Amino acid sequence: MIGTYVQLRARLGVLQNARRDITNWWAWAARQALFPLIRIPMWVRARNGASFYLGNDGLDDAILAAALWRLEHVYFPDVSLPAAPLILDIGAHHGIVSVEYLRRYPQSSLIAVEPNPEGAALIVRNVRGNGQMGRAEVVVAGVAEQDGPGFLHLDEEGSWGDSTRGNRDGRPGWPVRLLTLKSILAGRRPDLVKINAEGAEFITLPQLFALGLRPRVIVAQVHAAYGSTEQLLELVRANGYASTKLPSSRSDQPYFHWVLA
């Protein structure tokens, strides 16, 4: 009973925020009410000028709410960046957070990394729909320790748990490309790095620092099932970053801001 009450309060809060910040909030509310019995792909148009395409994946709605309200303080830290920053978005999913980065930093450029080809196509759709394609590059690959073929494991509970590995392991999914951070960046130096992909932080950060790169800020969700959180924190601190742990709905998946001291 208490859980149901909390969920209803959360839904009411989202609806109140949507009425304030989204022009076609009623259509979005209808989509959520009917999902998953009826899946209604649609464009959600925010009053800040951005538009977000939501497809057949219910996670799109959760990410939109996170980007605009619930986790706004996580994805968009109050840290000064260069006038024209380069943003690296690892685990870009369908591009909702990428679009908001490009809107908030109008002189920025962005590299969106997403191994799922269907997800990458939706990133392009979202970015192009906001007239931002000239400032964005979509890399259809997973981050790995070496370039080569890999496999995208599809999580049975939803796309939030999809992960890339070097082999199939008998689980459902399909072949994808794997790239090192060096190959993805091709000599470029990001100012802000956002990492939210199953275990990608344990692969990305050692490569980032080995390349001599020190972004101004790193935004990451740490997935403790894929490595040692303490060792990762030690690596970050050893490379000159101040660490701030942020609240998360799951204790084994905390959010962090790492800001170059």
Backbone hydrogen bonds, N-H to C=O, Kabsch-Sander energy under -0.5 kcal/mol:
donor,donor_aa,acceptor,acceptor_aa,energy
5,Y,1,M,-2.1
6,V,2,I,-2.4
7,Q,3,G,-2.2
8,L,4,T,-2.4
9,R,5,Y,-2.3
10,A,6,V,-2.3
11,R,7,Q,-2.5
12,L,8,L,-2.4
13,G,9,R,-2.2
14,V,10,A,-2.2
15,L,11,R,-2.3
16,Q,12,L,-2.4
17,N,13,G,-2.3
18,A,14,V,-2.7
19,R,15,L,-2.5
20,R,16,Q,-1.3
21,D,17,N,-2.4
22,I,18,A,-2.7
23,T,45,R,-2.7
24,N,45,R,-0.6
25,W,22,I,-1.0
27,A,24,N,-0.6
28,W,24,N,-1.6
29,A,25,W,-2.6
30,A,26,W,-2.0
31,R,27,A,-2.1
32,Q,28,W,-2.2
33,A,29,A,-2.1
34,L,30,A,-1.9
35,F,31,R,-1.3
37,L,34,L,-0.7
38,I,34,L,-2.3
40,I,38,I,-0.6
42,M,54,L,-2.1
44,V,52,F,-3.1
45,R,43,W,-0.5
46,A,44,V,-0.6
46,A,50,A,-2.6
47,R,21,D,-3.1
49,G,46,A,-1.6
52,F,44,V,-2.7
54,L,42,M,-3.2
54,L,52,F,-0.6
55,G,53,Y,-0.5
58,G,56,N,-0.6
60,D,57,D,-1.7
61,D,58,G,-0.7
62,A,58,G,-1.1
63,I,59,L,-2.6
64,L,60,D,-2.4
65,A,61,D,-2.3
66,A,62,A,-2.1
67,A,63,I,-3.0
68,L,64,L,-2.3
69,W,65,A,-2.3
70,R,65,A,-2.1
71,L,66,A,-1.8
72,E,69,W,-1.0
74,V,71,L,-0.9
75,Y,71,L,-2.4
76,F,72,E,-2.0
79,V,77,P,-2.1
87,I,85,P,-0.5
87,I,109,S,-2.6
88,L,192,L,-2.7
89,D,87,I,-0.6
89,D,111,I,-3.0
90,I,88,L,-0.7
90,I,194,K,-3.1
91,G,89,D,-0.6
91,G,113,V,-2.1
92,A,113,V,-2.0
95,G,92,A,-2.7
99,V,95,G,-2.4
100,E,96,I,-1.5
101,Y,97,V,-2.3
102,L,98,S,-2.4
103,R,99,V,-1.9
104,R,100,E,-2.5
105,Y,101,Y,-2.1
108,S,105,Y,-2.3
109,S,85,P,-2.1
110,L,135,R,-2.6
111,I,87,I,-2.8
112,A,110,L,-0.6
112,A,137,E,-3.0
113,V,89,D,-3.1
113,V,111,I,-0.6
114,E,112,A,-0.5
114,E,139,V,-2.5
120,A,116,N,-2.8
121,A,117,P,-1.8
122,L,118,E,-1.3
123,I,119,G,-1.8
124,V,120,A,-2.2
125,R,121,A,-1.9
126,N,122,L,-2.6
127,V,123,I,-3.0
128,R,124,V,-3.0
129,G,125,R,-2.0
130,N,126,N,-0.7
130,N,127,V,-1.0
131,G,128,R,-1.8
132,Q,127,V,-2.4
135,R,132,Q,-2.4
136,A,133,M,-1.1
137,E,110,L,-2.2
139,V,112,A,-3.3
139,V,137,E,-0.6
140,V,138,V,-0.7
141,A,139,V,-1.5
142,G,177,R,-2.3
144,A,179,L,-2.5
148,G,178,L,-2.3
150,G,176,V,-2.7
151,F,165,R,-3.1
152,L,174,W,-2.7
153,H,151,F,-0.7
153,H,163,S,-3.5
154,L,152,L,-0.5
154,L,172,P,-2.6
155,D,153,H,-0.6
158,G,155,D,-1.1
161,G,158,G,-1.7
162,D,159,S,-1.4
163,S,153,H,-1.9
165,R,151,F,-2.5
171,R,168,R,-1.7
174,W,152,L,-1.1
176,V,150,G,-1.7
178,L,148,G,-2.8
179,L,142,G,-2.8
184,I,180,T,-1.9
185,L,181,L,-2.8
186,A,182,K,-2.2
188,R,185,L,-1.7
191,D,86,L,-3.1
192,L,86,L,-1.7
193,V,217,V,-2.1
194,K,88,L,-3.0
195,I,219,V,-3.0
196,N,90,I,-2.4
198,E,162,D,-0.6
199,G,197,A,-0.7
200,A,197,A,-1.5
201,E,197,A,-0.6
202,F,199,G,-1.1
203,I,199,G,-0.5
203,I,200,A,-0.8
204,T,200,A,-3.2
205,L,201,E,-1.7
207,Q,203,I,-1.0
208,L,204,T,-2.7
209,F,205,L,-2.3
210,A,206,P,-2.0
211,L,207,Q,-1.5
212,G,209,F,-1.6
213,L,208,L,-2.0
216,R,191,D,-0.9
217,V,191,D,-1.5
218,I,258,W,-2.3
219,V,193,V,-3.2
220,A,218,I,-0.5
220,A,256,F,-2.2
221,Q,195,I,-1.9
222,V,220,A,-0.6
222,V,254,P,-2.8
223,H,221,Q,-0.5
224,A,222,V,-0.9
224,A,252,D,-2.3
226,Y,223,H,-2.2
227,G,224,A,-0.8
229,T,227,G,-0.6
232,L,228,S,-1.8
233,L,229,T,-2.4
234,E,230,E,-2.3
235,L,231,Q,-2.1
236,V,232,L,-2.2
237,R,233,L,-2.6
238,A,234,E,-2.4
239,N,235,L,-0.9
239,N,236,V,-0.8
240,G,237,R,-1.9
241,Y,236,V,-1.4
242,A,259,V,-3.1
244,T,257,H,-2.4
246,L,255,Y,-3.0
253,Q,250,R,-1.6
255,Y,246,L,-1.0
256,F,220,A,-2.8
257,H,244,T,-2.4
258,W,218,I,-2.5
259,V,242,A,-2.2
259,V,257,H,-0.6
260,L,216,R,-2.4
261,A,240,G,-2.9
